[in-house]
Amino acid sequence: MSGSTTTPMITDPARFGRVAVLMGGWSSERAVSLDSGTAVAAGLERRGVDVTAVDVDRSRVLGLAAEGFDRVWLALHGPGGEDGVVQGALELQGLPYTGSGVLACALSMDKVRCKGLWAVQGIPTPAHRLLTPKTDLHEVVGALGLPLIVKPVREGSTIGISRVDRAEDLEEARAKAAAYDSNVMAEQFIAGPEYTATILDGEALPLIQIETASGFYDYAAKYVANDTQYHCPCDLAADRERELARLSLRAFEATGARGWGRVDFMLDDAGQPWFLELNATPGMTSHSLVPMSARATGVDFDELVWRILAATVTTEEGHHELA
């Protein structure tokens, strides 16, 4: 399904000027970010872009314009790079950058606030409860049932996430998640297949169904296991896939997100979709889902990273938005 975003047709790599691919950073997703950034920089270089891979720290991100860079391809994942902080620093320097702006990134990184926004917009999302050391865990189990999912509110790559099948294991799962974020949530468990929708230039690309050996798409299944299967095209009828793609695009646009991203959801036994989260800067590694979905439309990796970069020209020629 198409939206309103139009990426300009650019054929000359010189139009981009000097491009910094920001990667690494200081979050717990640093290793994944380094893999993503390395792949992105190589893809742009093959297309003739004047690109520099920058393993960025807090001080260097503030001086990118002074170094002579003209725009930024953001391959940072997690807090500090995907939550609006770096985006704000780039706005202050007048540097165009890939992906969503400050507000949309902050909303997508905070799962609780993103879910709250979706609920108001009529986009179905599983019930949840915030967890603290003082939370009545029996009340949480009574409200959400078992099993349930415990996760840090502001993390990605399924870091710190646990499936809890017994009430007595809930506190241990909360403590594990709290090691990554002071805000922790418990979420209703949805039994059924998981899907992901890539959004690119206002369009939802073919959906991917994720199938794991364990039935739980955690960090190991995402980045380590070789038996995780990704089905694209997925198992859905064409009309049903188009319907869910439209809803995924709506979930993306509800936050003010722009450019590109990924929306994850599940289908329960009745076929009801439940939206889990929005990833404003998805991974671009060998295991990543966005390049896989793009390939299904005939867009190879180098063309994909080029198109994402080209969208920064729209931002530059218009105006910088915080949303």
CORTA-V521556 format. One record per residue. N is the residue number from 1. RES is the residue in one letter. SS is DSSP state (hx for helix, st for strand, lp for the rest). PSI is psi in radians with two decimals (* if undefined). OMEGA is omega in radians with two decimals (none if undefined). Layout:
# CORTA-V521556
n:N res:RES ss:SS psi:PSI omega:OMEGA
n:N res:RES ss:SS psi:PSI omega:OMEGA
This chain:
# CORTA-V521556
n:1 res:M ss:lp psi:2.38 omega:-3.08
n:2 res:S ss:st psi:2.56 omega:3.02
n:3 res:G ss:lp psi:-2.65 omega:-3.03
n:4 res:S ss:lp psi:-0.09 omega:-3.08
n:5 res:T ss:lp psi:2.34 omega:3.09
n:6 res:T ss:lp psi:2.04 omega:3.10
n:7 res:T ss:lp psi:2.27 omega:-3.11
n:8 res:P ss:lp psi:2.59 omega:3.08
n:9 res:M ss:lp psi:1.98 omega:-3.14
n:10 res:I ss:lp psi:2.24 omega:3.14
n:11 res:T ss:lp psi:-0.34 omega:-3.09
n:12 res:D ss:lp psi:2.01 omega:-3.12
n:13 res:P ss:hx psi:-0.38 omega:3.13
n:14 res:A ss:hx psi:-0.36 omega:-3.14
n:15 res:R ss:hx psi:-0.45 omega:-3.11
n:16 res:F ss:hx psi:-0.32 omega:-3.04
n:17 res:G ss:lp psi:-2.63 omega:3.11
n:18 res:R ss:st psi:2.20 omega:-3.06
n:19 res:V ss:st psi:2.24 omega:3.02
n:20 res:A ss:st psi:2.20 omega:2.98
n:21 res:V ss:st psi:1.91 omega:-3.12
n:22 res:L ss:st psi:2.25 omega:-3.11
n:23 res:M ss:st psi:3.03 omega:3.13
n:24 res:G ss:st psi:-1.69 omega:3.14
n:25 res:G ss:lp psi:-2.76 omega:-2.97
n:26 res:W ss:lp psi:0.24 omega:3.14
n:27 res:S ss:lp psi:3.06 omega:3.11
n:28 res:S ss:lp psi:-0.16 omega:3.10
n:29 res:E ss:lp psi:0.34 omega:-3.08
n:30 res:R ss:hx psi:-0.80 omega:-3.07
n:31 res:A ss:hx psi:-0.74 omega:3.11
n:32 res:V ss:hx psi:-0.71 omega:3.14
n:33 res:S ss:hx psi:-0.71 omega:3.10
n:34 res:L ss:hx psi:-0.71 omega:3.09
n:35 res:D ss:hx psi:-0.78 omega:3.14
n:36 res:S ss:hx psi:-0.87 omega:-3.08
n:37 res:G ss:hx psi:-0.69 omega:3.11
n:38 res:T ss:hx psi:-0.75 omega:3.13
n:39 res:A ss:hx psi:-0.75 omega:-3.13
n:40 res:V ss:hx psi:-0.82 omega:-3.13
n:41 res:A ss:hx psi:-0.71 omega:3.13
n:42 res:A ss:hx psi:-0.71 omega:3.13
n:43 res:G ss:hx psi:-0.75 omega:3.11
n:44 res:L ss:hx psi:-0.68 omega:3.13
n:45 res:E ss:hx psi:-0.67 omega:3.11
n:46 res:R ss:hx psi:-0.43 omega:3.11
n:47 res:R ss:lp psi:0.11 omega:3.05
n:48 res:G ss:lp psi:0.19 omega:3.14
n:49 res:V ss:lp psi:2.47 omega:3.04
n:50 res:D ss:st psi:1.61 omega:-2.95
n:51 res:V ss:st psi:2.51 omega:3.06
n:52 res:T ss:st psi:2.19 omega:3.05
n:53 res:A ss:st psi:2.19 omega:-3.06
n:54 res:V ss:st psi:1.95 omega:3.00
n:55 res:D ss:st psi:1.67 omega:-2.84
n:56 res:V ss:st psi:2.57 omega:2.97
n:57 res:D ss:lp psi:-3.14 omega:-3.02
n:58 res:R ss:lp psi:-0.65 omega:-3.10
n:59 res:S ss:lp psi:-0.71 omega:-3.07
n:60 res:R ss:hx psi:-0.56 omega:-3.11
n:61 res:V ss:hx psi:-0.42 omega:-3.12
n:62 res:L ss:hx psi:-0.17 omega:-3.07
n:63 res:G ss:hx psi:0.36 omega:-3.06
n:64 res:L ss:lp psi:-0.69 omega:3.10
n:65 res:A ss:lp psi:-0.70 omega:3.13
n:66 res:A ss:lp psi:-0.46 omega:3.08
n:67 res:E ss:lp psi:-0.16 omega:3.09
n:68 res:G ss:lp psi:0.22 omega:3.09
n:69 res:F ss:lp psi:2.55 omega:-3.10
n:70 res:D ss:lp psi:-0.43 omega:3.11
n:71 res:R ss:st psi:2.96 omega:-2.99
n:72 res:V ss:st psi:2.32 omega:2.95
n:73 res:W ss:st psi:1.98 omega:-3.05
n:74 res:L ss:st psi:2.00 omega:3.05
n:75 res:A ss:lp psi:0.47 omega:3.11
n:76 res:L ss:lp psi:2.43 omega:3.13
n:77 res:H ss:lp psi:2.56 omega:3.02
n:78 res:G ss:lp psi:-3.07 omega:-3.12
n:79 res:P ss:lp psi:2.44 omega:-3.12
n:80 res:G ss:lp psi:-0.56 omega:-3.12
n:81 res:G ss:lp psi:-0.33 omega:-3.04
n:82 res:E ss:lp psi:0.07 omega:-3.02
n:83 res:D ss:lp psi:0.23 omega:3.11
n:84 res:G ss:lp psi:-0.22 omega:-3.10
n:85 res:V ss:hx psi:-0.95 omega:3.12
n:86 res:V ss:hx psi:-0.64 omega:3.11
n:87 res:Q ss:hx psi:-0.72 omega:3.10
n:88 res:G ss:hx psi:-0.70 omega:3.11
n:89 res:A ss:hx psi:-0.65 omega:3.13
n:90 res:L ss:hx psi:-0.64 omega:3.06
n:91 res:E ss:hx psi:-0.76 omega:-3.12
n:92 res:L ss:hx psi:-0.53 omega:-3.14
n:93 res:Q ss:hx psi:-0.07 omega:-3.13
n:94 res:G ss:lp psi:0.46 omega:-3.11
n:95 res:L ss:lp psi:2.10 omega:3.02
n:96 res:P ss:st psi:2.56 omega:-3.11
n:97 res:Y ss:st psi:2.76 omega:-3.12
n:98 res:T ss:lp psi:2.64 omega:3.01
n:99 res:G ss:lp psi:-2.84 omega:-2.99
n:100 res:S ss:lp psi:2.85 omega:-3.14
n:101 res:G ss:lp psi:-2.96 omega:-2.99
n:102 res:V ss:hx psi:-0.93 omega:-3.04
n:103 res:L ss:hx psi:-0.82 omega:-3.12
n:104 res:A ss:hx psi:-0.67 omega:3.10
n:105 res:C ss:hx psi:-0.76 omega:3.13
n:106 res:A ss:hx psi:-0.73 omega:3.14
n:107 res:L ss:hx psi:-0.76 omega:-3.08
n:108 res:S ss:hx psi:-0.54 omega:3.14
n:109 res:M ss:hx psi:-0.57 omega:3.14
n:110 res:D ss:lp psi:1.72 omega:-3.03
n:111 res:K ss:hx psi:-0.63 omega:-3.10
n:112 res:V ss:hx psi:-0.80 omega:-3.12
n:113 res:R ss:hx psi:-0.58 omega:3.06
n:114 res:C ss:hx psi:-0.78 omega:3.12
n:115 res:K ss:hx psi:-0.67 omega:3.11
n:116 res:G ss:hx psi:-0.73 omega:3.10
n:117 res:L ss:hx psi:-0.78 omega:3.12
n:118 res:W ss:hx psi:-0.75 omega:-3.12
n:119 res:A ss:hx psi:-0.73 omega:3.12
n:120 res:V ss:hx psi:-0.59 omega:-3.13
n:121 res:Q ss:lp psi:0.00 omega:3.14
n:122 res:G ss:lp psi:0.35 omega:3.09
n:123 res:I ss:lp psi:2.05 omega:-3.01
n:124 res:P ss:lp psi:2.31 omega:3.12
n:125 res:T ss:lp psi:2.50 omega:-3.06
n:126 res:P ss:lp psi:2.60 omega:3.07
n:127 res:A ss:lp psi:2.69 omega:-3.09
n:128 res:H ss:st psi:2.91 omega:3.01
n:129 res:R ss:st psi:2.46 omega:2.99
n:130 res:L ss:st psi:2.53 omega:-3.11
n:131 res:L ss:st psi:2.33 omega:3.00
n:132 res:T ss:lp psi:2.97 omega:3.09
n:133 res:P ss:lp psi:-0.35 omega:-3.11
n:134 res:K ss:lp psi:-0.01 omega:-3.10
n:135 res:T ss:lp psi:2.44 omega:3.03
n:136 res:D ss:lp psi:1.74 omega:-3.05
n:137 res:L ss:hx psi:-0.49 omega:3.09
n:138 res:H ss:hx psi:-0.64 omega:3.10
n:139 res:E ss:hx psi:-0.68 omega:3.13
n:140 res:V ss:hx psi:-0.82 omega:3.12
n:141 res:V ss:hx psi:-0.69 omega:3.11
n:142 res:G ss:hx psi:-0.63 omega:-3.09
n:143 res:A ss:hx psi:-0.68 omega:-3.01
n:144 res:L ss:hx psi:-0.35 omega:-3.09
n:145 res:G ss:lp psi:3.11 omega:3.09
n:146 res:L ss:lp psi:2.55 omega:-0.07
n:147 res:P ss:lp psi:2.97 omega:3.02
n:148 res:L ss:st psi:2.94 omega:-3.11
n:149 res:I ss:st psi:2.33 omega:3.07
n:150 res:V ss:st psi:2.32 omega:-3.08
n:151 res:K ss:st psi:2.67 omega:2.97
n:152 res:P ss:st psi:2.52 omega:-3.13
n:153 res:V ss:lp psi:-0.62 omega:-3.03
n:154 res:R ss:lp psi:1.07 omega:3.03
n:155 res:E ss:lp psi:2.92 omega:3.08
n:156 res:G ss:lp psi:-3.00 omega:3.12
n:157 res:S ss:lp psi:0.46 omega:-3.12
n:158 res:T ss:lp psi:0.45 omega:3.10
n:159 res:I ss:lp psi:2.32 omega:3.09
n:160 res:G ss:lp psi:0.17 omega:-3.07
n:161 res:I ss:lp psi:2.56 omega:3.11
n:162 res:S ss:st psi:2.56 omega:2.91
n:163 res:R ss:st psi:2.26 omega:-3.10
n:164 res:V ss:st psi:2.07 omega:-3.14
n:165 res:D ss:lp psi:-0.30 omega:-3.12
n:166 res:R ss:lp psi:2.43 omega:-3.10
n:167 res:A ss:hx psi:-0.61 omega:-3.10
n:168 res:E ss:hx psi:-0.20 omega:3.13
n:169 res:D ss:hx psi:-0.02 omega:-3.03
n:170 res:L ss:hx psi:-0.72 omega:-3.12
n:171 res:E ss:hx psi:-0.69 omega:3.10
n:172 res:E ss:hx psi:-0.71 omega:3.12
n:173 res:A ss:hx psi:-0.67 omega:3.10
n:174 res:R ss:hx psi:-0.77 omega:-3.14
n:175 res:A ss:hx psi:-0.68 omega:3.10
n:176 res:K ss:hx psi:-0.80 omega:3.14
n:177 res:A ss:hx psi:-0.62 omega:-3.11
n:178 res:A ss:hx psi:-0.31 omega:3.07
n:179 res:A ss:lp psi:-0.32 omega:-3.12
n:180 res:Y ss:lp psi:-0.40 omega:-3.10
n:181 res:D ss:lp psi:2.41 omega:3.12
n:182 res:S ss:lp psi:-0.37 omega:3.09
n:183 res:N ss:lp psi:2.14 omega:-3.08
n:184 res:V ss:st psi:2.50 omega:3.13
n:185 res:M ss:st psi:2.61 omega:2.92
n:186 res:A ss:st psi:2.45 omega:-3.06
n:187 res:E ss:st psi:2.46 omega:3.07
n:188 res:Q ss:st psi:2.33 omega:3.12
n:189 res:F ss:lp psi:2.30 omega:3.09
n:190 res:I ss:lp psi:2.10 omega:3.12
n:191 res:A ss:lp psi:2.09 omega:3.14
n:192 res:G ss:lp psi:3.11 omega:-3.09
n:193 res:P ss:lp psi:2.61 omega:3.11
n:194 res:E ss:st psi:2.48 omega:-3.14
n:195 res:Y ss:st psi:2.78 omega:3.04
n:196 res:T ss:st psi:2.49 omega:-3.13
n:197 res:A ss:st psi:2.09 omega:3.03
n:198 res:T ss:st psi:2.32 omega:3.05
n:199 res:I ss:st psi:2.23 omega:-3.13
n:200 res:L ss:st psi:2.12 omega:3.09
n:201 res:D ss:lp psi:0.74 omega:3.09
n:202 res:G ss:lp psi:0.30 omega:-3.12
n:203 res:E ss:st psi:2.44 omega:3.02
n:204 res:A ss:st psi:2.11 omega:3.14
n:205 res:L ss:lp psi:3.01 omega:-3.12
n:206 res:P ss:lp psi:2.38 omega:-3.12
n:207 res:L ss:lp psi:2.63 omega:3.06
n:208 res:I ss:st psi:2.28 omega:2.99
n:209 res:Q ss:st psi:2.35 omega:-3.11
n:210 res:I ss:st psi:2.23 omega:-3.14
n:211 res:E ss:st psi:2.06 omega:-3.13
n:212 res:T ss:lp psi:2.71 omega:3.13
n:213 res:A ss:lp psi:-0.59 omega:-3.09
n:214 res:S ss:lp psi:-0.26 omega:-3.06
n:215 res:G ss:lp psi:0.14 omega:-3.10
n:216 res:F ss:lp psi:2.05 omega:-3.05
n:217 res:Y ss:lp psi:1.36 omega:-3.14
n:218 res:D ss:lp psi:-2.97 omega:-3.07
n:219 res:Y ss:hx psi:-0.74 omega:-3.11
n:220 res:A ss:hx psi:-0.76 omega:3.13
n:221 res:A ss:hx psi:-0.55 omega:-3.07
n:222 res:K ss:hx psi:-0.75 omega:-2.96
n:223 res:Y ss:hx psi:-0.28 omega:-3.02
n:224 res:V ss:hx psi:-0.85 omega:-3.01
n:225 res:A ss:lp psi:2.52 omega:3.06
n:226 res:N ss:lp psi:-0.05 omega:-3.10
n:227 res:D ss:lp psi:0.08 omega:3.03
n:228 res:T ss:lp psi:2.28 omega:-3.08
n:229 res:Q ss:st psi:2.46 omega:3.13
n:230 res:Y ss:st psi:2.11 omega:-3.05
n:231 res:H ss:st psi:1.95 omega:3.09
n:232 res:C ss:lp psi:1.85 omega:0.21
n:233 res:P ss:lp psi:2.68 omega:-3.11
n:234 res:C ss:lp psi:-3.01 omega:-3.02
n:235 res:D ss:lp psi:0.12 omega:-3.03
n:236 res:L ss:lp psi:2.63 omega:3.00
n:237 res:A ss:lp psi:2.66 omega:-3.02
n:238 res:A ss:hx psi:-0.77 omega:-3.13
n:239 res:D ss:hx psi:-0.69 omega:3.14
n:240 res:R ss:hx psi:-0.71 omega:3.11
n:241 res:E ss:hx psi:-0.73 omega:3.12
n:242 res:R ss:hx psi:-0.69 omega:3.11
n:243 res:E ss:hx psi:-0.80 omega:-3.13
n:244 res:L ss:hx psi:-0.54 omega:3.07
n:245 res:A ss:hx psi:-0.72 omega:3.11
n:246 res:R ss:hx psi:-0.72 omega:3.13
n:247 res:L ss:hx psi:-0.63 omega:3.10
n:248 res:S ss:hx psi:-0.75 omega:3.10
n:249 res:L ss:hx psi:-0.68 omega:3.09
n:250 res:R ss:hx psi:-0.71 omega:3.10
n:251 res:A ss:hx psi:-0.68 omega:3.11
n:252 res:F ss:hx psi:-0.88 omega:-3.05
n:253 res:E ss:hx psi:-0.38 omega:-3.14
n:254 res:A ss:hx psi:-0.50 omega:-3.12
n:255 res:T ss:lp psi:-0.11 omega:-3.03
n:256 res:G ss:lp psi:0.20 omega:-3.14
n:257 res:A ss:lp psi:2.68 omega:-3.12
n:258 res:R ss:lp psi:2.86 omega:3.01
n:259 res:G ss:lp psi:-1.44 omega:-3.11
n:260 res:W ss:st psi:2.84 omega:3.12
n:261 res:G ss:st psi:-2.99 omega:-3.10
n:262 res:R ss:st psi:2.38 omega:3.13
n:263 res:V ss:st psi:2.25 omega:-3.10
n:264 res:D ss:st psi:2.39 omega:3.11
n:265 res:F ss:st psi:2.91 omega:3.09
n:266 res:M ss:st psi:2.76 omega:3.03
n:267 res:L ss:st psi:2.26 omega:3.10
n:268 res:D ss:lp psi:-3.07 omega:-3.06
n:269 res:D ss:lp psi:-0.41 omega:3.13
n:270 res:A ss:lp psi:-0.01 omega:-3.12
n:271 res:G ss:lp psi:0.15 omega:3.11
n:272 res:Q ss:lp psi:2.22 omega:3.08
n:273 res:P ss:st psi:2.53 omega:3.08
n:274 res:W ss:st psi:2.03 omega:-3.05
n:275 res:F ss:st psi:2.27 omega:-3.02
n:276 res:L ss:st psi:-0.91 omega:-3.10
n:277 res:E ss:st psi:2.86 omega:3.07
n:278 res:L ss:st psi:2.24 omega:3.11
n:279 res:N ss:st psi:1.93 omega:-3.06
n:280 res:A ss:lp psi:-0.42 omega:3.09
n:281 res:T ss:lp psi:1.40 omega:-3.08
n:282 res:P ss:lp psi:2.81 omega:3.09
n:283 res:G ss:lp psi:2.66 omega:3.10
n:284 res:M ss:lp psi:0.73 omega:3.14
n:285 res:T ss:lp psi:-3.10 omega:3.14
n:286 res:S ss:lp psi:-0.41 omega:3.13
n:287 res:H ss:lp psi:0.02 omega:-2.94
n:288 res:S ss:lp psi:2.69 omega:-2.98
n:289 res:L ss:hx psi:-0.57 omega:-3.11
n:290 res:V ss:hx psi:-0.86 omega:3.08
n:291 res:P ss:hx psi:-0.59 omega:3.13
n:292 res:M ss:hx psi:-0.79 omega:3.13
n:293 res:S ss:hx psi:-0.68 omega:3.12
n:294 res:A ss:hx psi:-0.69 omega:3.13
n:295 res:R ss:hx psi:-0.56 omega:-3.13
n:296 res:A ss:lp psi:-0.30 omega:3.09
n:297 res:T ss:lp psi:0.11 omega:3.14
n:298 res:G ss:lp psi:0.19 omega:3.14
n:299 res:V ss:lp psi:1.97 omega:-3.14
n:300 res:D ss:lp psi:3.06 omega:-3.00
n:301 res:F ss:hx psi:-0.79 omega:-3.09
n:302 res:D ss:hx psi:-0.69 omega:3.09
n:303 res:E ss:hx psi:-0.64 omega:3.14
n:304 res:L ss:hx psi:-0.87 omega:-3.10
n:305 res:V ss:hx psi:-0.52 omega:3.06
n:306 res:W ss:hx psi:-0.81 omega:-3.11
n:307 res:R ss:hx psi:-0.66 omega:3.10
n:308 res:I ss:hx psi:-0.71 omega:3.10
n:309 res:L ss:hx psi:-0.69 omega:-3.11
n:310 res:A ss:hx psi:-0.51 omega:3.13
n:311 res:A ss:hx psi:-0.37 omega:3.11
n:312 res:T ss:hx psi:-0.38 omega:3.11
n:313 res:V ss:hx psi:-0.63 omega:3.05
n:314 res:T ss:hx psi:-0.80 omega:3.12
n:315 res:T ss:hx psi:-0.77 omega:-3.08
n:316 res:E ss:hx psi:-0.73 omega:-3.07
n:317 res:E ss:hx psi:-0.29 omega:3.05
n:318 res:G ss:lp psi:-1.80 omega:3.08
n:319 res:H ss:lp psi:2.72 omega:3.11
n:320 res:H ss:lp psi:2.27 omega:3.11
n:321 res:E ss:lp psi:2.55 omega:3.08
n:322 res:L ss:lp psi:-0.20 omega:3.11
n:323 res:A ss:lp psi:* omega:none
